[in-house]
Amino acid sequence: MKNIFILLIILNSFLLAVDAKQETKMDKEIQKQIELEKKYAREQTFYKGEDFDLKSFEINPDSIKSIPDSNIDYSDGDDVLEMD
């Protein structure tokens, strides 16, 4: 009878240890997901551009009109088929 009682106590201690490991795994997974959510939030504020002042990079539409048109030929002549 004593042996069975001792065996039950040992078995229960193992089961409690497994439960504790499961809880720590769950806590680690929750912390990992929280970190991923924080990273996602930082990236979203970057992509939205809420923290950036881009007014200095705006172009005045009137200044574009003052730029003269250029007649640059961008072809290099390689697309012409030469026949002898």
Biopython code that builds the backbone (N, CA, C, O; Angstrom):
import numpy as np
from Bio.PDB.StructureBuilder import StructureBuilder

atoms = [
    (1, "MET", "N", (0.825, -1.194, 0.000)),
    (1, "MET", "CA", (0.000, 0.000, 0.000)),
    (1, "MET", "C", (0.867, 1.254, 0.000)),
    (1, "MET", "O", (0.572, 2.240, -0.676)),
    (2, "LYS", "N", (1.964, 1.185, 0.793)),
    (2, "LYS", "CA", (2.864, 2.338, 0.826)),
    (2, "LYS", "C", (3.482, 2.596, -0.545)),
    (2, "LYS", "O", (3.631, 3.742, -0.969)),
    (3, "ASN", "N", (3.832, 1.528, -1.219)),
    (3, "ASN", "CA", (4.458, 1.675, -2.526)),
    (3, "ASN", "C", (3.516, 2.335, -3.537)),
    (3, "ASN", "O", (3.938, 3.169, -4.337)),
    (4, "ILE", "N", (2.265, 1.961, -3.493)),
    (4, "ILE", "CA", (1.289, 2.551, -4.402)),
    (4, "ILE", "C", (1.115, 4.038, -4.085)),
    (4, "ILE", "O", (1.028, 4.865, -4.993)),
    (5, "PHE", "N", (1.064, 4.370, -2.811)),
    (5, "PHE", "CA", (0.932, 5.768, -2.396)),
    (5, "PHE", "C", (2.145, 6.592, -2.862)),
    (5, "PHE", "O", (1.992, 7.701, -3.374)),
    (6, "ILE", "N", (3.329, 6.040, -2.680)),
    (6, "ILE", "CA", (4.550, 6.730, -3.111)),
    (6, "ILE", "C", (4.558, 6.864, -4.639)),
    (6, "ILE", "O", (4.940, 7.905, -5.173)),
    (7, "LEU", "N", (4.140, 5.817, -5.325)),
    (7, "LEU", "CA", (4.068, 5.862, -6.786)),
    (7, "LEU", "C", (3.088, 6.947, -7.259)),
    (7, "LEU", "O", (3.374, 7.657, -8.223)),
    (8, "LEU", "N", (1.956, 7.075, -6.599)),
    (8, "LEU", "CA", (0.986, 8.121, -6.947)),
    (8, "LEU", "C", (1.548, 9.517, -6.689)),
    (8, "LEU", "O", (1.311, 10.429, -7.480)),
    (9, "ILE", "N", (2.270, 9.693, -5.623)),
    (9, "ILE", "CA", (2.873, 10.993, -5.326)),
    (9, "ILE", "C", (3.908, 11.349, -6.400)),
    (9, "ILE", "O", (3.950, 12.486, -6.871)),
    (10, "ILE", "N", (4.734, 10.385, -6.783)),
    (10, "ILE", "CA", (5.742, 10.625, -7.815)),
    (10, "ILE", "C", (5.072, 10.943, -9.148)),
    (10, "ILE", "O", (5.484, 11.859, -9.859)),
    (11, "LEU", "N", (4.046, 10.182, -9.474)),
    (11, "LEU", "CA", (3.322, 10.410, -10.723)),
    (11, "LEU", "C", (2.684, 11.805, -10.744)),
    (11, "LEU", "O", (2.742, 12.498, -11.761)),
    (12, "ASN", "N", (2.089, 12.210, -9.646)),
    (12, "ASN", "CA", (1.482, 13.550, -9.568)),
    (12, "ASN", "C", (2.539, 14.645, -9.685)),
    (12, "ASN", "O", (2.288, 15.677, -10.309)),
    (13, "SER", "N", (3.704, 14.439, -9.101)),
    (13, "SER", "CA", (4.753, 15.451, -9.201)),
    (13, "SER", "C", (5.229, 15.589, -10.646)),
    (13, "SER", "O", (5.512, 16.698, -11.099)),
    (14, "PHE", "N", (5.319, 14.475, -11.372)),
    (14, "PHE", "CA", (5.680, 14.551, -12.787)),
    (14, "PHE", "C", (4.612, 15.286, -13.593)),
    (14, "PHE", "O", (4.941, 16.092, -14.464)),
    (15, "LEU", "N", (3.358, 15.021, -13.315)),
    (15, "LEU", "CA", (2.273, 15.692, -14.027)),
    (15, "LEU", "C", (2.267, 17.190, -13.747)),
    (15, "LEU", "O", (2.010, 17.990, -14.646)),
    (16, "LEU", "N", (2.547, 17.568, -12.518)),
    (16, "LEU", "CA", (2.617, 18.984, -12.184)),
    (16, "LEU", "C", (3.797, 19.653, -12.887)),
    (16, "LEU", "O", (3.696, 20.802, -13.318)),
    (17, "ALA", "N", (4.898, 18.946, -13.000)),
    (17, "ALA", "CA", (6.072, 19.493, -13.690)),
    (17, "ALA", "C", (5.778, 19.698, -15.173)),
    (17, "ALA", "O", (6.213, 20.691, -15.756)),
    (18, "VAL", "N", (5.055, 18.786, -15.780)),
    (18, "VAL", "CA", (4.691, 18.918, -17.190)),
    (18, "VAL", "C", (3.770, 20.113, -17.374)),
    (18, "VAL", "O", (3.922, 20.865, -18.337)),
    (19, "ASP", "N", (2.811, 20.302, -16.463)),
    (19, "ASP", "CA", (1.919, 21.462, -16.531)),
    (19, "ASP", "C", (2.705, 22.761, -16.408)),
    (19, "ASP", "O", (2.410, 23.734, -17.101)),
    (20, "ALA", "N", (3.694, 22.781, -15.538)),
    (20, "ALA", "CA", (4.501, 23.988, -15.369)),
    (20, "ALA", "C", (5.281, 24.288, -16.644)),
    (20, "ALA", "O", (5.413, 25.449, -17.032)),
    (21, "LYS", "N", (5.798, 23.249, -17.298)),
    (21, "LYS", "CA", (6.514, 23.457, -18.554)),
    (21, "LYS", "C", (5.582, 23.980, -19.633)),
    (21, "LYS", "O", (5.969, 24.845, -20.419)),
    (22, "GLN", "N", (4.360, 23.467, -19.681)),
    (22, "GLN", "CA", (3.391, 23.935, -20.670)),
    (22, "GLN", "C", (3.068, 25.404, -20.448)),
    (22, "GLN", "O", (2.940, 26.167, -21.406)),
    (23, "GLU", "N", (2.935, 25.806, -19.183)),
    (23, "GLU", "CA", (2.643, 27.208, -18.880)),
    (23, "GLU", "C", (3.810, 28.107, -19.287)),
    (23, "GLU", "O", (3.591, 29.203, -19.803)),
    (24, "THR", "N", (5.044, 27.656, -19.062)),
    (24, "THR", "CA", (6.179, 28.483, -19.453)),
    (24, "THR", "C", (6.287, 28.562, -20.975)),
    (24, "THR", "O", (6.654, 29.604, -21.517)),
    (25, "LYS", "N", (5.970, 27.468, -21.667)),
    (25, "LYS", "CA", (5.969, 27.514, -23.122)),
    (25, "LYS", "C", (4.908, 28.498, -23.618)),
    (25, "LYS", "O", (5.138, 29.257, -24.559)),
    (26, "MET", "N", (3.758, 28.468, -22.977)),
    (26, "MET", "CA", (2.691, 29.370, -23.367)),
    (26, "MET", "C", (3.078, 30.814, -23.082)),
    (26, "MET", "O", (2.806, 31.701, -23.891)),
    (27, "ASP", "N", (3.704, 31.055, -21.946)),
    (27, "ASP", "CA", (4.154, 32.411, -21.624)),
    (27, "ASP", "C", (5.191, 32.904, -22.622)),
    (27, "ASP", "O", (5.162, 34.064, -23.031)),
    (28, "LYS", "N", (6.098, 32.031, -23.012)),
    (28, "LYS", "CA", (7.109, 32.411, -24.008)),
    (28, "LYS", "C", (6.455, 32.727, -25.344)),
    (28, "LYS", "O", (6.834, 33.687, -26.014)),
    (29, "GLU", "N", (5.480, 31.927, -25.729)),
    (29, "GLU", "CA", (4.795, 32.162, -26.995)),
    (29, "GLU", "C", (3.996, 33.472, -26.954)),
    (29, "GLU", "O", (3.943, 34.206, -27.941)),
    (30, "ILE", "N", (3.391, 33.750, -25.825)),
    (30, "ILE", "CA", (2.656, 35.020, -25.677)),
    (30, "ILE", "C", (3.612, 36.193, -25.770)),
    (30, "ILE", "O", (3.313, 37.176, -26.447)),
    (31, "GLN", "N", (4.762, 36.113, -25.103)),
    (31, "GLN", "CA", (5.745, 37.191, -25.177)),
    (31, "GLN", "C", (6.264, 37.369, -26.606)),
    (31, "GLN", "O", (6.494, 38.494, -27.049)),
    (32, "LYS", "N", (6.446, 36.268, -27.318)),
    (32, "LYS", "CA", (6.899, 36.339, -28.700)),
    (32, "LYS", "C", (5.860, 37.057, -29.562)),
    (32, "LYS", "O", (6.207, 37.889, -30.400)),
    (33, "GLN", "N", (4.596, 36.731, -29.354)),
    (33, "GLN", "CA", (3.531, 37.377, -30.127)),
    (33, "GLN", "C", (3.411, 38.860, -29.777)),
    (33, "GLN", "O", (3.131, 39.681, -30.650)),
    (34, "ILE", "N", (3.617, 39.203, -28.518)),
    (34, "ILE", "CA", (3.573, 40.613, -28.109)),
    (34, "ILE", "C", (4.688, 41.386, -28.800)),
    (34, "ILE", "O", (4.470, 42.501, -29.273)),
    (35, "GLU", "N", (5.884, 40.800, -28.860)),
    (35, "GLU", "CA", (7.004, 41.457, -29.538)),
    (35, "GLU", "C", (6.721, 41.635, -31.030)),
    (35, "GLU", "O", (7.053, 42.667, -31.614)),
    (36, "LEU", "N", (6.105, 40.620, -31.642)),
    (36, "LEU", "CA", (5.762, 40.747, -33.053)),
    (36, "LEU", "C", (4.737, 41.857, -33.281)),
    (36, "LEU", "O", (4.813, 42.584, -34.271)),
    (37, "GLU", "N", (3.782, 41.984, -32.363)),
    (37, "GLU", "CA", (2.782, 43.053, -32.484)),
    (37, "GLU", "C", (3.433, 44.430, -32.308)),
    (37, "GLU", "O", (3.063, 45.383, -32.994)),
    (38, "LYS", "N", (4.390, 44.534, -31.402)),
    (38, "LYS", "CA", (5.093, 45.807, -31.218)),
    (38, "LYS", "C", (5.874, 46.160, -32.485)),
    (38, "LYS", "O", (5.876, 47.310, -32.924)),
    (39, "LYS", "N", (6.533, 45.163, -33.063)),
    (39, "LYS", "CA", (7.292, 45.387, -34.296)),
    (39, "LYS", "C", (6.347, 45.824, -35.414)),
    (39, "LYS", "O", (6.659, 46.742, -36.173)),
    (40, "TYR", "N", (5.205, 45.172, -35.513)),
    (40, "TYR", "CA", (4.224, 45.531, -36.536)),
    (40, "TYR", "C", (3.728, 46.960, -36.337)),
    (40, "TYR", "O", (3.559, 47.698, -37.308)),
    (41, "ALA", "N", (3.497, 47.349, -35.104)),
    (41, "ALA", "CA", (3.032, 48.716, -34.828)),
    (41, "ALA", "C", (4.093, 49.741, -35.223)),
    (41, "ALA", "O", (3.763, 50.785, -35.785)),
    (42, "ARG", "N", (5.374, 49.453, -34.933)),
    (42, "ARG", "CA", (6.445, 50.374, -35.328)),
    (42, "ARG", "C", (6.526, 50.490, -36.840)),
    (42, "ARG", "O", (6.691, 51.586, -37.375)),
    (43, "GLU", "N", (6.409, 49.362, -37.530)),
    (43, "GLU", "CA", (6.476, 49.395, -38.988)),
    (43, "GLU", "C", (5.301, 50.162, -39.580)),
    (43, "GLU", "O", (5.467, 50.888, -40.560)),
    (44, "GLN", "N", (4.131, 50.010, -39.002)),
    (44, "GLN", "CA", (2.965, 50.700, -39.539)),
    (44, "GLN", "C", (3.086, 52.208, -39.371)),
    (44, "GLN", "O", (2.687, 52.958, -40.262)),
    (45, "THR", "N", (3.630, 52.668, -38.244)),
    (45, "THR", "CA", (3.820, 54.108, -38.095)),
    (45, "THR", "C", (4.858, 54.612, -39.084)),
    (45, "THR", "O", (4.768, 55.748, -39.549)),
    (46, "PHE", "N", (5.846, 53.777, -39.412)),
    (46, "PHE", "CA", (6.839, 54.173, -40.412)),
    (46, "PHE", "C", (6.186, 54.284, -41.781)),
    (46, "PHE", "O", (6.395, 55.267, -42.492)),
    (47, "TYR", "N", (5.396, 53.282, -42.156)),
    (47, "TYR", "CA", (4.792, 53.277, -43.480)),
    (47, "TYR", "C", (3.736, 54.369, -43.639)),
    (47, "TYR", "O", (3.543, 54.894, -44.735)),
    (48, "LYS", "N", (3.066, 54.702, -42.567)),
    (48, "LYS", "CA", (2.060, 55.770, -42.639)),
    (48, "LYS", "C", (2.717, 57.139, -42.743)),
    (48, "LYS", "O", (2.116, 58.075, -43.270)),
    (49, "GLY", "N", (3.927, 57.266, -42.253)),
    (49, "GLY", "CA", (4.652, 58.524, -42.342)),
    (49, "GLY", "C", (4.172, 59.571, -41.369)),
    (49, "GLY", "O", (4.352, 60.766, -41.605)),
    (50, "GLU", "N", (3.566, 59.148, -40.281)),
    (50, "GLU", "CA", (3.042, 60.109, -39.317)),
    (50, "GLU", "C", (4.143, 60.849, -38.565)),
    (50, "GLU", "O", (3.927, 61.970, -38.105)),
    (51, "ASP", "N", (5.300, 60.246, -38.436)),
    (51, "ASP", "CA", (6.388, 60.850, -37.673)),
    (51, "ASP", "C", (7.339, 61.671, -38.537)),
    (51, "ASP", "O", (8.336, 62.188, -38.034)),
    (52, "PHE", "N", (7.047, 61.797, -39.817)),
    (52, "PHE", "CA", (7.967, 62.474, -40.707)),
    (52, "PHE", "C", (7.381, 63.784, -41.208)),
    (52, "PHE", "O", (6.187, 63.884, -41.493)),
    (53, "ASP", "N", (8.252, 64.793, -41.310)),
    (53, "ASP", "CA", (7.852, 66.076, -41.861)),
    (53, "ASP", "C", (8.437, 66.171, -43.266)),
    (53, "ASP", "O", (9.628, 66.432, -43.435)),
    (54, "LEU", "N", (7.601, 65.961, -44.258)),
    (54, "LEU", "CA", (8.063, 65.941, -45.637)),
    (54, "LEU", "C", (7.737, 67.232, -46.381)),
    (54, "LEU", "O", (7.838, 67.275, -47.607)),
    (55, "LYS", "N", (7.356, 68.261, -45.677)),
    (55, "LYS", "CA", (7.008, 69.537, -46.306)),
    (55, "LYS", "C", (8.211, 70.145, -47.022)),
    (55, "LYS", "O", (8.038, 70.827, -48.033)),
    (56, "SER", "N", (9.412, 69.917, -46.529)),
    (56, "SER", "CA", (10.597, 70.511, -47.154)),
    (56, "SER", "C", (10.908, 69.874, -48.510)),
    (56, "SER", "O", (11.669, 70.441, -49.295)),
    (57, "PHE", "N", (10.329, 68.702, -48.796)),
    (57, "PHE", "CA", (10.598, 68.024, -50.055)),
    (57, "PHE", "C", (9.503, 68.248, -51.092)),
    (57, "PHE", "O", (9.577, 67.699, -52.191)),
    (58, "GLU", "N", (8.501, 69.035, -50.765)),
    (58, "GLU", "CA", (7.439, 69.295, -51.727)),
    (58, "GLU", "C", (7.947, 70.209, -52.840)),
    (58, "GLU", "O", (8.804, 71.064, -52.617)),
    (59, "ILE", "N", (7.409, 70.016, -54.031)),
    (59, "ILE", "CA", (7.828, 70.794, -55.199)),
    (59, "ILE", "C", (6.739, 71.801, -55.531)),
    (59, "ILE", "O", (5.550, 71.480, -55.540)),
    (60, "ASN", "N", (7.167, 73.011, -55.800)),
    (60, "ASN", "CA", (6.239, 74.060, -56.200)),
    (60, "ASN", "C", (5.848, 73.825, -57.658)),
    (60, "ASN", "O", (6.721, 73.794, -58.525)),
    (61, "PRO", "N", (4.563, 73.659, -57.944)),
    (61, "PRO", "CA", (4.154, 73.397, -59.330)),
    (61, "PRO", "C", (4.506, 74.532, -60.290)),
    (61, "PRO", "O", (4.710, 74.284, -61.479)),
    (62, "ASP", "N", (4.581, 75.747, -59.810)),
    (62, "ASP", "CA", (4.949, 76.860, -60.680)),
    (62, "ASP", "C", (6.403, 76.772, -61.117)),
    (62, "ASP", "O", (6.742, 77.192, -62.223)),
    (63, "SER", "N", (7.263, 76.232, -60.267)),
    (63, "SER", "CA", (8.675, 76.114, -60.641)),
    (63, "SER", "C", (8.875, 75.045, -61.714)),
    (63, "SER", "O", (9.832, 75.120, -62.485)),
    (64, "ILE", "N", (7.997, 74.061, -61.774)),
    (64, "ILE", "CA", (8.109, 73.028, -62.808)),
    (64, "ILE", "C", (7.813, 73.629, -64.176)),
    (64, "ILE", "O", (8.429, 73.246, -65.171)),
    (65, "LYS", "N", (6.879, 74.563, -64.230)),
    (65, "LYS", "CA", (6.523, 75.182, -65.502)),
    (65, "LYS", "C", (7.683, 75.994, -66.082)),
    (65, "LYS", "O", (7.769, 76.174, -67.297)),
    (66, "SER", "N", (8.569, 76.482, -65.221)),
    (66, "SER", "CA", (9.679, 77.307, -65.695)),
    (66, "SER", "C", (10.849, 76.496, -66.246)),
    (66, "SER", "O", (11.778, 77.078, -66.806)),
    (67, "ILE", "N", (10.830, 75.200, -66.107)),
    (67, "ILE", "CA", (11.911, 74.355, -66.626)),
    (67, "ILE", "C", (11.692, 74.172, -68.123)),
    (67, "ILE", "O", (10.608, 73.766, -68.543)),
    (68, "PRO", "N", (12.711, 74.466, -68.937)),
    (68, "PRO", "CA", (12.534, 74.340, -70.389)),
    (68, "PRO", "C", (12.475, 72.873, -70.813)),
    (68, "PRO", "O", (13.073, 72.005, -70.177)),
    (69, "ASP", "N", (11.748, 72.614, -71.891)),
    (69, "ASP", "CA", (11.683, 71.267, -72.442)),
    (69, "ASP", "C", (13.014, 70.936, -73.096)),
    (69, "ASP", "O", (13.654, 71.802, -73.692)),
    (70, "SER", "N", (13.416, 69.711, -72.985)),
    (70, "SER", "CA", (14.671, 69.306, -73.611)),
    (70, "SER", "C", (14.369, 68.313, -74.723)),
    (70, "SER", "O", (13.442, 67.509, -74.621)),
    (71, "ASN", "N", (15.152, 68.379, -75.771)),
    (71, "ASN", "CA", (14.988, 67.484, -76.908)),
    (71, "ASN", "C", (16.123, 66.475, -76.922)),
    (71, "ASN", "O", (16.905, 66.430, -77.872)),
    (72, "ILE", "N", (16.215, 65.689, -75.903)),
    (72, "ILE", "CA", (17.286, 64.709, -75.786)),
    (72, "ILE", "C", (16.836, 63.411, -76.431)),
    (72, "ILE", "O", (15.743, 62.912, -76.162)),
    (73, "ASP", "N", (17.693, 62.875, -77.284)),
    (73, "ASP", "CA", (17.421, 61.590, -77.913)),
    (73, "ASP", "C", (18.074, 60.514, -77.052)),
    (73, "ASP", "O", (19.299, 60.416, -76.987)),
    (74, "TYR", "N", (17.258, 59.722, -76.403)),
    (74, "TYR", "CA", (17.779, 58.717, -75.487)),
    (74, "TYR", "C", (18.123, 57.405, -76.187)),
    (74, "TYR", "O", (18.656, 56.502, -75.542)),
    (75, "SER", "N", (17.843, 57.268, -77.455)),
    (75, "SER", "CA", (18.180, 56.030, -78.149)),
    (75, "SER", "C", (19.674, 56.035, -78.462)),
    (75, "SER", "O", (20.247, 57.073, -78.794)),
    (76, "ASP", "N", (20.279, 54.894, -78.354)),
    (76, "ASP", "CA", (21.719, 54.801, -78.592)),
    (76, "ASP", "C", (22.047, 54.223, -79.964)),
    (76, "ASP", "O", (23.220, 54.032, -80.285)),
    (77, "GLY", "N", (21.048, 53.947, -80.765)),
    (77, "GLY", "CA", (21.286, 53.465, -82.107)),
    (77, "GLY", "C", (21.443, 51.965, -82.201)),
    (77, "GLY", "O", (21.559, 51.441, -83.308)),
    (78, "ASP", "N", (21.453, 51.259, -81.103)),
    (78, "ASP", "CA", (21.610, 49.808, -81.140)),
    (78, "ASP", "C", (20.358, 49.107, -81.644)),
    (78, "ASP", "O", (20.412, 47.948, -82.054)),
    (79, "ASP", "N", (19.250, 49.798, -81.614)),
    (79, "ASP", "CA", (18.017, 49.144, -82.033)),
    (79, "ASP", "C", (17.825, 49.202, -83.552)),
    (79, "ASP", "O", (16.821, 48.712, -84.069)),
    (80, "VAL", "N", (18.773, 49.793, -84.258)),
    (80, "VAL", "CA", (18.685, 49.893, -85.728)),
    (80, "VAL", "C", (19.369, 48.677, -86.326)),
    (80, "VAL", "O", (20.496, 48.335, -85.966)),
    (81, "LEU", "N", (18.671, 48.036, -87.243)),
    (81, "LEU", "CA", (19.210, 46.857, -87.922)),
    (81, "LEU", "C", (20.023, 47.316, -89.131)),
    (81, "LEU", "O", (19.489, 47.988, -90.014)),
    (82, "GLU", "N", (21.302, 46.962, -89.179)),
    (82, "GLU", "CA", (22.144, 47.355, -90.302)),
    (82, "GLU", "C", (22.198, 46.227, -91.315)),
    (82, "GLU", "O", (22.402, 45.063, -90.968)),
    (83, "MET", "N", (22.014, 46.586, -92.546)),
    (83, "MET", "CA", (22.070, 45.585, -93.605)),
    (83, "MET", "C", (23.148, 46.003, -94.605)),
    (83, "MET", "O", (23.215, 47.169, -94.994)),
    (84, "ASP", "N", (23.976, 45.074, -95.014)),
    (84, "ASP", "CA", (25.048, 45.368, -95.991)),
    (84, "ASP", "C", (24.626, 45.018, -97.371)),
    (84, "ASP", "O", (25.395, 45.197, -98.315)),
]
sb = StructureBuilder()
sb.init_structure("model")
sb.init_model(0)
sb.init_chain("A")
sb.init_seg("    ")
for serial, (resi, resn, name, xyz) in enumerate(atoms, 1):
    if name == "N":
        sb.init_residue(resn, " ", resi, " ")
    sb.init_atom(name, np.array(xyz, "f"), 0.0, 1.0, " ", f" {name:<3s}", serial, name[0])
structure = sb.get_structure()
